[in-house]
Amino acid sequence: MNKLFDITGRTVVMTGATGVLGSCISKYLASEGAIMIVMGRNREHGEALAKEITDAGGQALFLACDVLDRPSLEKCRDEILNRYGRIDVLINAAGGNMPGATIPTDKTFFDMSADDFKKVVDLNLHGTVVPTQVFAEDMAKRGNGVIVNFSSESALRPLTRVVGYTSAKAAVQQFTKYMAVEMATKFGEGIRVNAIAPGFFLTEQNRTLLTNPDGSLTARGNAIVAHTPFGRFGTPDELCGTIHYLISDASKFVSGTVAVVDGAFDCFCL
Ligand SMILES: NC(=O)c1ccc[n+]([C@@H]2O[C@H](COP(=O)([O-])OP(=O)(O)OC[C@H]3O[C@@H](n4cnc5c(N)ncnc54)[C@H](O)[C@@H]3O)[C@@H](O)[C@H]2O)c1
């Protein structure tokens, strides 16, 4: 049997696991044999997700955490280490945009709330940095582990209106590259750090920007689809294969990269 993509028994800690993309990816990785530690703020959603995974024959544990609350993360880490003895993979998926940091079409940057800008940077950047400090220390001690951060199309091209989100995700990409070098040079090649940059997937964070209440596309939604050579948004399951590759030995010599999954949006010019 080909072992390159074998993730059986690997402990995968995923923040933002109860979100639209996170829950799809969690279910997929569990179906491939990973032990999923699904983390999120909403206990009801998290426990339902863990139950769905275990009912389907997989292994999962829900732990409540806020990625900006270090003590809550440390409590989760201690519980994971007590229960499983190690953390093999960290997927930093918690993140998203916020309406207050989005500039309406009839306003400019000067109308934007600096506090809301800061909140988006806190969630996406610090919400990646802090869990990495808490969960990757175990990897550093063992010289083995994989981290995947969630970037975005908006880090590759600064999309109009979402200035806070764009800035934060660009920082996540640079943090990814910094950490790839930091981990390899100080703790060995067994620790790899990469990012995934999804294009456009209809989820809670962008629903009001891309669709009207009746489900039809907004002008922005139409413009995005028109600029996507595949002519559509992505579906969450279309991220699973890339994540699987990044966390498995199939990508053993890959670190510091950003995997773009966007139906060719980024390379389309005219
Ligand atoms: N949907 C897209 O088109 C798209 C595109 C590019 C990147 N992304 C990124 O993908 C990731 C997943 O987003 P999604 O689209 O599934 O959105 P989503 O809103 O469904 O999920 C985001 C998750 O993050 C969690 N979260 C938010 N703040 C948190 C906090 N302080 N502590 C812990 N958890 C917190 C939410 O509860 C939710 O479970 C995000 O990082 C997002 O920025 C999404």
The ligand as a Tripos MOL2 file, in Angstrom:
@<TRIPOS>MOLECULE
LIG
   44    48     1     0     0
SMALL
NO_CHARGES

@<TRIPOS>ATOM
      1 N1        -15.0570   31.1400    2.8570 N.am      1 LIG1
      2 C1        -14.1180   31.5550    2.0410 C.2       1 LIG1
      3 O1        -14.3520   31.8400    0.8680 O.2       1 LIG1
      4 C2        -12.7180   31.6900    2.5530 C.ar      1 LIG1
      5 C3        -11.7490   32.0750    1.6450 C.ar      1 LIG1
      6 C4        -10.4530   32.2070    2.0750 C.ar      1 LIG1
      7 C5        -10.1160   31.9160    3.3740 C.ar      1 LIG1
      8 N2        -11.0920   31.5540    4.2630 N.ar      1 LIG1
      9 C6        -10.6490   31.2640    5.6510 C.3       1 LIG1
     10 O2        -11.0400   29.9530    5.9700 O.3       1 LIG1
     11 C7        -11.1570   29.8300    7.3910 C.3       1 LIG1
     12 C8        -12.4770   29.1510    7.7160 C.3       1 LIG1
     13 O3        -13.5460   30.0640    7.4400 O.3       1 LIG1
     14 P1        -14.9950   29.6420    6.9170 P.3       1 LIG1
     15 O4        -15.1510   30.1830    5.5740 O.co2     1 LIG1
     16 O5        -15.2470   28.2110    7.1730 O.co2     1 LIG1
     17 O6        -15.8890   30.5890    7.8310 O.3       1 LIG1
     18 P2        -16.7950   30.2670    9.0660 P.3       1 LIG1
     19 O7        -17.2200   31.5970    9.5820 O.co2     1 LIG1
     20 O8        -17.8290   29.2600    8.7310 O.co2     1 LIG1
     21 O9        -15.7610   29.6000   10.1020 O.3       1 LIG1
     22 C9        -14.8690   30.3430   10.8790 C.3       1 LIG1
     23 C10       -14.7110   29.6300   12.1960 C.3       1 LIG1
     24 O10       -13.8140   30.3610   13.0390 O.3       1 LIG1
     25 C11       -14.3880   30.4010   14.3390 C.3       1 LIG1
     26 N3        -13.8950   31.5330   15.1240 N.ar      1 LIG1
     27 C12       -14.0930   32.8510   14.8890 C.ar      1 LIG1
     28 N4        -13.5480   33.5700   15.8710 N.ar      1 LIG1
     29 C13       -12.9940   32.6760   16.7580 C.ar      1 LIG1
     30 C14       -12.3010   32.7970   17.9800 C.ar      1 LIG1
     31 N5        -12.0180   33.9850   18.5280 N.pl3     1 LIG1
     32 N6        -11.8840   31.6590   18.6050 N.ar      1 LIG1
     33 C15       -12.1500   30.4510   18.0880 C.ar      1 LIG1
     34 N7        -12.8140   30.2780   16.9300 N.ar      1 LIG1
     35 C16       -13.2240   31.3690   16.2810 C.ar      1 LIG1
     36 C17       -15.8750   30.5150   14.0830 C.3       1 LIG1
     37 O11       -16.6120   30.1650   15.2450 O.3       1 LIG1
     38 C18       -16.0290   29.5070   12.9570 C.3       1 LIG1
     39 O12       -16.1590   28.2060   13.4670 O.3       1 LIG1
     40 C19       -11.0380   31.2550    7.9540 C.3       1 LIG1
     41 O13        -9.7110   31.4540    8.4090 O.3       1 LIG1
     42 C20       -11.2970   32.1070    6.7350 C.3       1 LIG1
     43 O14       -10.7420   33.3840    6.8420 O.3       1 LIG1
     44 C21       -12.3780   31.4180    3.8780 C.ar      1 LIG1
@<TRIPOS>BOND
     1     1     2 1
     2     2     3 2
     3     2     4 1
     4     4     5 ar
     5     4    44 ar
     6     5     6 ar
     7     6     7 ar
     8     7     8 ar
     9     8     9 1
    10     8    44 ar
    11     9    10 1
    12     9    42 1
    13    10    11 1
    14    11    12 1
    15    11    40 1
    16    12    13 1
    17    13    14 1
    18    14    15 2
    19    14    16 1
    20    14    17 1
    21    17    18 1
    22    18    19 2
    23    18    20 1
    24    18    21 1
    25    21    22 1
    26    22    23 1
    27    23    24 1
    28    23    38 1
    29    24    25 1
    30    25    26 1
    31    25    36 1
    32    26    27 ar
    33    26    35 ar
    34    27    28 ar
    35    28    29 ar
    36    29    30 ar
    37    29    35 ar
    38    30    31 1
    39    30    32 ar
    40    32    33 ar
    41    33    34 ar
    42    34    35 ar
    43    36    37 1
    44    36    38 1
    45    38    39 1
    46    40    41 1
    47    40    42 1
    48    42    43 1
@<TRIPOS>SUBSTRUCTURE
     1 LIG1         1 GROUP 0 **** ****
